Amino acid sequence: MYLFCSLGINTSVQAESFKRFKINKGLNKKKSQYNKIYDSKKNRNRILGDQIIVKFKKNHRKSNVQRFALKNNLRIVNKLGTRTYVFANPDQENLLSTLNSLEVSKEEKENNEIIQADIDEFKVLNSSGGSKKNSSLANYSYDKQWHLKNIGGDSVSKAGSDINVEPAWLETQGEGIKVAVLDTGCDITHPDINFLNKGYSTVTGEYTAMPPSYANENHATAVAGIIASKDNGKGTVGVAPKAQIIPIRLISDQGGMVATSKIIEAHLKAVEMGAQIINNSWGTYDSSLAEGESLELSDLEIELYRNLALNVNGGKGVIVIFAAGNSGEGNFAAHPEARSEYNLAIGAIDSKDRKTRYSVYGQELDLVAPGGQEKGITTTDRRDLRQGRNVLGYALGSYTDTFTGTSAAAPVVAGVAALILSVNPNLTAQDVKNILRQSARKDIDGYYKFEDGKSNELGYGIVDAAAAVELAKNW
């Protein structure tokens, strides 16, 4: 399983360190380019590292966790939530043997109070958008943020092709709402972004999402600024300028292989730190999928997104948003996170209310928002954090106007969700999703066909901030 992106990562080079496995009954392997196993239960290939994830019963005894580790020659390397543990052993044969024994032995599970076990599958985690390093935004003007207010005036713009946010700002600017950005490392000292705290890094395990000296960690700063850049008369303005950002570093400097347990950890840390909305401008793909095949989430991931949508935050849930993807495909077969019924899948439109060429579309699409094509999205940019080095961000200075992709569209919707929650804090995650869908704009010159309120190319329509806030007030 791989994650879609456009950070220019050479995954073929990274994959050389992985061995390949044979497709057989159960979890079995054979040599190849990747460290692959075939999971007969899920009927698909998965990439095995040196870890497994085991979920214990609610009232499990801690001594049994230690006993399970000792018996199977494993060591505990992480704990996810209150009863899920990550175990490691560099001997992959041992891991496969342990998993297979748990799969076939009900008694083994009961003796150890185990209810679920799975491989800690590796994925290539990258973002679904980017920006060309060819822009310098020395002098910023609000007119550049066409996604907030599009006045037209050129051949690639249409007046009113925006999210209609100014009337919403008369009601709220997102006060009191916390939005987690699960992404690369972030410029957490950027003066134009409302950060709640320094965040967290699943890469280092530290409570800071600050990127080290890596040239490719620009993405999160651009995404965060779209959501909550301050309305301070300087730089850019976010969709919800008074919301607060919790930066969670999930993607490393070069993207690379990221374990399922890290994805779970990132979401759980976001909730632990108070997030009411989680923005994911990344997603999975698998270039080896044949026609008719689809990429599936593991049982642990399905449970994660269900729990986030329905149970956390005092039972209100959190809104989990995923970028639809930039492959331009007409289905979500290769994008399981966006396809999940518990998450919102967001596609992109250009500055003329048209679906972009790159945006993934299909029946699973929920909404679209400005993502840019001929015109990019103007947002915050990572500044040069290394003394005496060249520019690290997308552009010179602290801002860029060439950020594009469903990576940009997803945080636009996250910002509108923050406005909705701010004006009515009693709403559940499902309420917010329904409000976004019902208030979406469909007056698009009849270019797209809506049946039962939904279009294959635009989902329920273009996100409309003012209509959404008005609907939320008396929901």
N, C-alpha and C positions, 0 to 999 in steps of 0.2 A: 504494500500500500504506500502511495506517495502523495505528497501534498502539493497542490498547484501553486504556482508562483510566477513572478517575473523579476527575480533578483539576479538573474544570470548565474545561477549556481551550477557548477559542473558536477552533476550527480553521478556521472559515469566514473569519475575519478574517485569520489567518495565510496562508491560501491565496491571498489576493488578489495577493500578490507573485509568483505563479507563473503562467506562461502555459500554454496547452494545445496539444496536438499531434494531428495526424491519424493515424488508424489506416490503415496501408498496409503493403506488403511491406517487410521489413527493419526498421530503426529510423528511423521518420519521424514528422513532427510536423504539427500544425495548431493554430491559436489556440483557446484555450478558457480556462476558469477556472483550470486547473492547468497546470503545466509537464509535461504528459504526453507520453510516446512510446508507440508500440505495438511490442512486441517479438514479432515473428512466430515466433521460435524457441520462446519460452515461451508464446505465444498469450495475452498479457495486457498490460494497461497498466502502465507504470512511470513514476515521477516522476524527471525528469532535473534534476540540478543543473549544476555546471560542472566535474565531476570524473569520471574513469574509473579503474578498477582493473585493473592488468595484472600477471599472474604470469609470471615468467621461469623457464627451466629451472634445475635444481638447481645446475649449475656454470656459470651464465651469466657473461659478462664484463661488468663494470661499465661499460666503455666503450660497450657496446651499449645499455645503459639510457639513457645520456646521448645517444647517437646517435639513439635512437628518439624521445626528447623533442625534440631539435633538429629532426629531420626533420618532425615533426608539430606543431611550434609549441606544445609543451606544456612545463609546468614541473613538477618533482617537488615534491610538498607533504607527502608522508608515506611511510613504509616500514612495512609490516606483516610481521613475522617477518623471514626472511632473504632472500626473493626475490619478494615482492609489493610493488608500488609504486603509489602514488596520484598521478595526474597531473591537472593542472588547466589549463583555458583558459576564460575567460569567454565565448568564442565557441562556443555550443553546436552550431552548424552544423559547426564544425571537429571537435568531439568525435564527433558522429554519423558524419561522414565517416570519421574514423579507425577507429571501431569497425566500421563496415560494411566497410571495406577489409580489416581483420583477419579478419572473419568469412568473407570470400570468397577471401582470398588465403593459401593455404598457404605459398607462397614467402615472403611478407612475414613471416609468423610465424617461419619457420625462419631467415631472415636475421637477425632480431632476437632469436632464442632465446626467443620467446614461446610459452607453451603455453596461456594463457587470458587473455581480456580481457572486461571487463563494465562496464556503467555503474555509477557509484557512486550507487545508487538512494537517494532520500530517503524517509523514513517519519516519521509523526507518532508520537513516542515518549512514552508516558505510562504511568502505573502502573495496576495492576489492583486497586485498593482504596483506601480512604481512611478518614477519620474525621470526624465532625461536631465542630465547635468548640463543644461545649456541656458539657464535662466538666472538672472540676477534681479532681485526685487529690492533695489535700494530704496525706492519711493513707493510706498504702498498706498493704494486708493481702494475704498470700499467698492467702487465700481468694478474692480477686478473679481470680486466674489459673486459671480453671476449665479451660482447655485442658490444664493440667498436672495438676490434681487437682480433679475435679468432685464436690462433696459433695451436689449437688442442693439441695433446700430451698425451691425456688420453682417457679412454674408453667411457666417456660421452661427449666428445667434438669433433668437426669437424672443421678443419682449414677453415677459410673463412665464418663460420656461424656467421656473425656479420652484422653491418649496413653499413660497408664500409665508415667510416666517415673520415679517415685520408686524402684522396684526397680532400674532401670538405673543410677541415680546411685550405688548401692552398689558398682557395678563401675567406673564412669567418669563423668567430667563433661566429657569432650571434650578432655582435656589433649593438647596438641601438634598439634591440628588447626586448619588455617587455612581460613576460609570467606570468599570474596569476595562482596560485595553490589554488584551492578551496578544503579545506581538514580540517584536525584537526589543533589544535594550532601548532606553528612551533618554532623551536629554531632559532629565528631571529638574534641571535648573533653568530651563527656558523661561524667560520673564513674562511671556505672553500666554502661558497655559495655567489653568487652575488645577494644580495638583493637590490632592488630599494629603498625600504622604509620598515617601520614596518608593513605595510599592514592594515588589518581591521578585526574586529571580529563581526560577526552577533550575536554571543552568548552574548557579553557584550555591543555592540554598540560603542566600543572604536576603535580608529585608531591604533591598534596593534594586531597582531596575536600571540603574545607571549603566550605560554601555561602556565597556573598556575600549581599548584602542582598535576598534574594528571599523573598517570603511563601509561595510554594507548594512550597518544598523541604523538606517535613516527612517525606516518605514513607520515605526511607532510614533515618533514625534509628529509626523505629518497627520497620522490618523487621530491622535489625541487633540491636535489643534482644530480639526474639523468639528469635533464634538464640543470642546470647552475652551477655546481661545477667549481671552478676556475682552470685554467691551470697554477698553480703556483709552481709546483715541489713538492707540498705537498699533501697528502691525495688523493682524487679522482679527475677525470676530467669529466665534464658534456658533453653532446652531443653538446651543444652550450655554451661553457665556458665563453663567453663574453656577453651573454644575461643577462637580469636582472629579478629577481623574485619578484612578488607582492604576498605576502602570505595573503590569505583570510581564516580566521577561520570560518568554517561552521559547523563542527562536534564537539560536546562537548566531555567531558572526557570519557563518557561511551556510546557514540553514541546517543542512545535515540531517542525520538520523535522530529522531526524537521519540522517546518511548511513550506508549499509551499512558503509563503511570504518571509521566510528566504533564500530559494533557489534563488528566484527572486532577493532579495536584494543583495545576494553575487555576482551574475553575474553583476548586474548593478553597484555595487561598483567597481568591477574589471575594467569595462569599464571606469568608472569615473576616475579611477586612472591610466589610460593609457594603459591597457592591449590590445595587438594585438592577443594574443593567450590565451585561457583559458583551463587549464587541470583539468579534473574531474576524479579522480581515485576512483570513487564510482558510484553506480547506484541502481535502485529499483528492488525489487522482491516482490512477494506475494505467500507465501507457500500454500495458500488455493486455488490457481488457478486450475481449472479442465482442463482436456485435451480439447484442442480446444479453450480455453479461452485465452484472452490476457489482459495485464495490459496497461491502456491508460494514457496519459498525460492529465491534465486539459487544458481547452481552453487557460487559462492564460500562462501555460507553453509552449504550442505550439506557441503562439504568441511571447513569450520571445525568444525562439530559432530561430524563423524566423527573428525577429528583429535583433538579434545578428549577424546572418549570412548575412543579406542583407542590413541593414540600418545604423548601428552605424559606428563609425570611419570614418566619412566623406563619408559614402556610400560604403566603401570598405568592411565593415563587420569585424568580428573577427572570428578566427578559434576556434570552440568549440570541444574539444576532450573528449570522454568518454571511460573508460575501458569497455570492452565487458561483463565482469563478469566471475566468477570462478566456476560456477555450472557444467560446462562440458556439458551443454545441447546443442542440435542441432538446437535450434531456439531462437529467441529473444522475444518470446511472453511475458516473464516476465521482460523485460528490455527496457522500452519505451524510455528512454533518448538516449541510444545507437542506438535504432531502428529509431530514428528520422532522416528524410531526411536532416535536417539542420546540424546535428552533424556527426563527424567521430567516428565510432565504431572500437576499437582496440583490437585485440586478441593477444595471446602470443605464442611464439615458445621457444623451449629449445636450448641448446648449440650444437645441431646437425641438425638444420633447420627443426625440426618436431613440429607440433602443440602439445602443452602441453595437458596433460590429463584433466586439469581443465578448459581450455579456452572455452568459449561459441562460437559457430560457427553457420553459416547459411548465407542466401543470403544478410542479412543486414550488414554483416561484411565488413568493408572497407579495413583494412590492418592488418598485424600482425607485431610484433616486439619482440625482446628478452624480455622474462619475467622470464625465469629461471624455472628449475624443479630439476633435480639432482644437478645442479649448480645454485646458486642464483646470483642475481645482486649485485655487489659491489657498495656501495653508501654511502653518508653521513648519520650519525645517530645522533639522539638527545643526547646531553650530559647531565650529571647530573646537573640539574639546581637548585637542592635543597641542601642546605648546610647540611652536616651530614646525608644524606640519602643514600640508596643503589642505584645501577644503574637504571636509568629510561628508557634508550634507549633499542634497540634490542640487543646491545652487549656492552662490555667494551670499553671505549674510545669514539672516535668521528665518527667511521665508522662501517659498517656491510657488510658482504659478503653473507648473506643468505636472502636478500629481494627478494620475488617472487610474481608472480601473474600478472593479467592484469593491476593491479595497477602500476607495474613496466614498462610494455610495453607501456602504454599510454604516460607517460612523455618522453619516448624515441622518440616517434613520435612528441611530442610537441617540443622537442629539434631540430629535423630535420626541422620542420615547421619554427622555428626561423632562422635556417641557410638559408632557402629559402627566407624568407622575408628580411633578411639582405642583400642578394646579389641582390635583386630586390624589393625595398620598394613600388613600384607602384602596386604590385599584389593585387588583391582582395582576400577575403577569399575563394571564389569559385575557383579562379585560383590556390591557394595553394593546395586545395583539389584535383584538377585535376592533378596537377604536382605530388603530392604524389602517386596518383593512377597509373598514366602513367609510372612513373619511378620505380615502385616497382619491386623487383627481383622475377623472376619466375623459375630460373634455379635450380630446387630442385630435381634433379635426377629422374624426372618423377614420383615421389612418389604421387604427388597430381595432379588431373586432372583440367585443366583450360578450361572452355568453354566461348567463347567470352571474353577472357581476365580475367575471374574471377573464383575463386575456392570456393567451399562451406566451406572448412576448413581454407583457408588462405586469403579470400577476393581477392583483386587485387595483393596480394603477400607480400613479406617481404620488409619493408621500406629500401631504399637504399639512403643514404645521398649524396654520390658523384654524382649519376645519377640525383637525384632531384635538386641539386644545379646547375648542368650543364644545365639541362632543363630550370630551372628558369631564368638563365642569359639572355636568348634571347626569353623569353615567350611573 
